[in-house]
Amino acid sequence: MAKISVATALRTLFTVVGLLMLATLLYTLFTDGLPFRKELLTPWMRATLIDFYINVVALGIWVAYKESNLIRSILWIILLVCLGSIATSAYIVVQFLKLSSQESSQDPMYYVLLRHPNKNGTAPQRKHSSVMTLRILFSILGVVMLGTLVYTLVTDGSPFRMELFTPWLIATLVDFYINVVALAVWVAYKESSWISAVFWIILLICFGSITTCFYIAWQLFQISAQDPAYLVLVQHGDSLLRSVNIIIGQKTNIRGFLVRQHSNGVHEPKACKTLMWKLKKVWDNP
């Protein structure tokens, strides 16, 4: 029941924040007009938009991975770019609604984060690992945002000035922090310790997409370049078991996999016990 309540709570949370952002957008449109005005693009508004869209890149890559249909994937990414956290919230709610009662009771976050396996039971694979590409991408984006932040501080001063908080900047900040909520939920799920989870969430709130990029790049460096990039989405023990499913389905070199996981510091007893059970089944039924 605890797991079911987690799924329900998260579905409710993202429904509420999505409606909050929709109300904020409509209110700002009615009271302050269209946002496409040159005078609104102050240096800090530009920096906020860059910060916002770097987080959208991270969410967009997840959506592209989740959606097996290219047209549907492109449609959702366009909605993310145009509607921001309204689309983020709607997409997450849809993913929770797709869960079966069994998936909701087992581990709802696991099934929401990962794409459903193919009919043969193996996870979807690409011919070339994207781990190296993503490491480079998020490292560059993090540096770009850090440079933008420093440049804006030097040229325009502190952002904590009342005259900067126009209606559209406030709406953009609400939009930005709803996306941060989505990323924070993922970080809380990923981290095994509440202390480390709270630490990373505070950094997300304070430094935005700089933290997002650094955290994702760091997670990507925790896995081998030969591993599928989606393993960073889940906890180490879950990614271990998912990798075993891939190995069993594709009859890959098991010893090499175990060496890589050991070098990456994966030592969860429960995961290892299940791993040995799966390998025994493969050995008994070649």
C-alpha positions in Angstrom: 0.0 0.0 0.0 2.9 2.3 0.7 4.1 2.1 -2.9 0.6 2.7 -4.2 0.3 5.8 -2.1 3.6 7.0 -3.5 2.3 6.7 -7.1 -1.0 8.4 -6.1 0.9 11.2 -4.2 3.2 11.9 -7.2 0.3 11.8 -9.7 -1.6 14.3 -7.5 1.5 16.5 -7.0 2.1 16.9 -10.7 -1.5 17.4 -11.5 -1.6 20.3 -8.9 1.6 21.9 -10.1 0.6 21.6 -13.7 -2.7 23.4 -13.0 -0.8 26.0 -10.9 1.4 26.8 -13.9 -1.5 26.9 -16.3 -3.3 29.4 -14.0 -0.1 31.4 -13.7 0.3 31.5 -17.5 -3.3 32.6 -18.1 -3.2 35.2 -15.3 0.1 36.7 -16.6 -1.3 36.8 -20.2 -4.4 38.6 -19.1 -2.7 41.1 -16.8 0.6 41.8 -18.6 -0.1 40.9 -22.2 2.1 38.8 -24.5 5.6 37.8 -23.5 7.1 38.5 -26.9 8.3 42.1 -26.1 11.9 43.3 -26.4 11.7 45.3 -23.1 11.1 42.0 -21.2 14.4 40.5 -22.3 16.6 42.0 -19.5 19.9 40.3 -18.8 18.5 38.3 -15.9 15.5 37.2 -17.9 17.8 35.9 -20.6 19.9 34.0 -18.0 16.7 32.6 -16.5 15.5 31.4 -19.9 18.9 29.7 -20.6 18.7 28.1 -17.2 15.1 27.0 -17.9 15.8 25.5 -21.4 18.9 23.6 -20.2 16.6 21.7 -17.8 14.2 21.2 -20.7 17.0 19.6 -22.6 17.5 17.1 -19.8 13.7 16.4 -19.6 13.5 16.2 -23.4 16.2 13.5 -23.6 14.3 11.4 -21.1 11.1 11.9 -23.1 12.9 10.9 -26.4 14.1 7.7 -24.6 10.7 6.9 -23.2 8.8 7.3 -26.4 9.3 4.4 -28.9 7.3 6.4 -31.5 9.3 9.2 -33.2 6.3 11.3 -34.0 4.9 11.1 -30.5 8.4 11.9 -29.1 8.8 15.0 -31.3 5.3 16.2 -30.3 6.0 15.9 -26.6 9.4 17.7 -27.0 7.7 20.6 -28.9 5.2 20.8 -26.1 8.0 20.9 -23.5 9.7 23.8 -25.4 6.5 25.7 -25.9 4.6 25.0 -22.7 7.4 24.2 -20.3 6.4 22.7 -17.0 2.7 22.4 -18.0 3.9 19.7 -20.6 6.3 18.3 -18.0 3.6 17.8 -15.5 1.1 16.4 -18.0 3.7 13.9 -19.4 4.6 12.6 -15.9 0.9 12.3 -14.9 0.2 10.3 -18.1 3.1 8.0 -17.3 1.8 7.3 -13.9 -1.7 6.7 -15.3 -0.2 4.0 -17.6 1.1 1.9 -14.7 -0.7 -1.3 -13.9 -1.7 -1.9 -10.3 1.2 -4.4 -10.0 3.7 -1.8 -11.2 2.3 0.8 -8.9 2.6 -1.6 -5.9 6.2 -2.7 -6.8 8.1 0.4 -7.7 6.2 3.1 -9.5 9.2 5.4 -10.1 11.2 2.6 -11.7 8.5 1.9 -14.2 7.8 5.6 -14.9 11.5 6.4 -15.5 12.2 3.4 -17.8 10.7 2.5 -21.1 8.6 -0.6 -21.1 10.6 -3.7 -22.3 9.9 -5.3 -25.6 7.7 -8.3 -26.0 10.6 -10.7 -25.6 11.3 -9.2 -22.2 14.5 -7.4 -23.0 15.0 -3.6 -22.7 15.2 -1.6 -25.9 18.8 -1.2 -27.1 20.6 1.1 -29.6 23.5 0.0 -31.7 25.8 2.6 -30.2 26.0 3.7 -26.6 25.2 7.3 -26.1 27.0 7.6 -22.7 30.0 9.4 -24.1 27.8 11.8 -26.1 25.7 12.7 -23.1 28.7 13.1 -20.8 30.1 15.7 -23.3 26.7 17.3 -23.9 25.9 17.9 -20.2 29.4 19.0 -19.3 29.2 21.6 -22.1 25.7 22.8 -21.0 26.8 23.1 -17.4 29.8 25.2 -18.4 27.6 27.4 -20.6 25.2 28.0 -17.8 28.0 28.7 -15.3 29.5 31.2 -17.8 26.1 32.8 -18.3 25.6 33.2 -14.6 29.0 34.7 -13.9 28.7 37.1 -16.9 25.3 38.3 -15.9 26.4 38.8 -12.3 29.4 40.9 -13.5 27.6 43.0 -16.1 24.2 43.4 -14.4 24.8 42.9 -10.7 22.8 41.0 -8.2 19.5 39.4 -9.3 17.8 40.2 -6.0 16.4 43.6 -7.0 12.7 44.3 -6.9 12.7 46.1 -10.3 13.8 42.8 -12.0 10.7 40.9 -10.9 8.3 41.7 -13.7 5.2 39.6 -14.1 6.7 37.5 -16.9 9.9 36.9 -14.9 7.9 35.7 -12.0 5.9 33.4 -14.3 9.2 32.1 -15.8 10.5 31.4 -12.3 7.4 29.4 -11.4 7.8 27.5 -14.6 11.4 26.9 -13.9 10.9 25.6 -10.4 8.1 23.2 -11.3 10.6 21.5 -13.6 13.1 21.6 -10.7 10.4 19.7 -8.7 10.4 17.0 -11.3 14.2 16.7 -11.3 14.2 16.8 -7.5 11.8 13.8 -7.3 14.2 11.9 -9.5 17.2 12.8 -7.4 15.4 11.8 -4.2 14.6 8.5 -5.8 18.2 8.0 -7.1 20.0 8.8 -3.8 20.2 6.1 -1.2 20.7 8.6 1.6 18.3 11.3 2.6 21.3 13.6 3.5 22.7 13.3 0.0 19.3 13.7 -1.6 18.6 16.9 0.4 22.1 18.2 -0.4 21.5 17.8 -4.2 18.0 19.2 -4.0 19.3 22.3 -2.3 21.9 22.7 -5.0 19.2 22.3 -7.6 17.1 25.1 -6.0 20.1 27.4 -5.7 22.1 26.7 -8.9 19.4 25.3 -11.2 20.6 23.7 -14.4 24.3 23.9 -13.4 23.5 21.3 -10.7 21.3 19.4 -13.2 24.1 19.1 -15.7 26.8 18.3 -13.0 24.6 15.6 -11.4 23.7 13.9 -14.7 27.3 14.0 -15.9 28.5 12.6 -12.6 25.9 9.8 -12.9 27.0 9.0 -16.4 30.6 8.7 -15.2 29.4 6.1 -12.7 28.6 3.7 -15.5 30.8 2.2 -18.3 30.8 3.9 -21.7 29.6 0.5 -23.1 26.5 0.5 -20.9 23.2 1.9 -22.0 22.7 5.4 -20.9 19.3 4.8 -19.4 20.9 3.0 -16.4 21.5 6.4 -14.8 17.8 6.9 -14.4 17.4 4.3 -11.7 19.1 3.3 -8.5 22.4 1.2 -8.8 20.7 -2.0 -7.6 17.8 -1.5 -10.1 20.2 -0.7 -13.0 22.2 -3.8 -12.1 19.1 -6.1 -12.4 18.0 -4.4 -15.6 21.4 -4.9 -17.1 21.2 -8.6 -16.2 18.0 -8.8 -18.2 19.7 -7.3 -21.2 22.6 -9.7 -20.8 20.4 -12.8 -20.6 18.3 -11.6 -23.6 21.4 -11.0 -25.7 23.8 -13.6 -24.4 26.5 -11.1 -23.8 29.7 -11.7 -21.9 28.6 -12.0 -18.2 32.1 -12.0 -16.7 32.8 -8.6 -18.3 29.6 -7.2 -17.0 30.3 -8.3 -13.4 33.8 -6.8 -13.6 32.4 -3.5 -14.7 29.7 -3.5 -12.0 32.2 -4.3 -9.3 34.5 -1.5 -10.5 31.5 0.9 -10.4 30.9 0.1 -6.7 27.7 -1.9 -7.1 27.5 -4.1 -4.0 23.8 -4.3 -3.1 23.2 -7.7 -1.4 19.6 -8.0 -2.6 20.5 -7.2 -6.2 23.5 -9.6 -6.2 21.3 -12.4 -4.8 18.7 -11.9 -7.5 21.6 -11.6 -10.1 22.9 -15.0 -9.0 19.5 -16.5 -9.2 19.0 -15.2 -12.8 22.5 -16.5 -13.8 21.7 -19.9 -12.3 18.6 -20.1 -14.5 20.6 -19.3 -17.6 23.2 -21.9 -16.7 20.6 -24.6 -16.0 18.6 -23.8 -19.2 21.2 -22.9 -21.8 
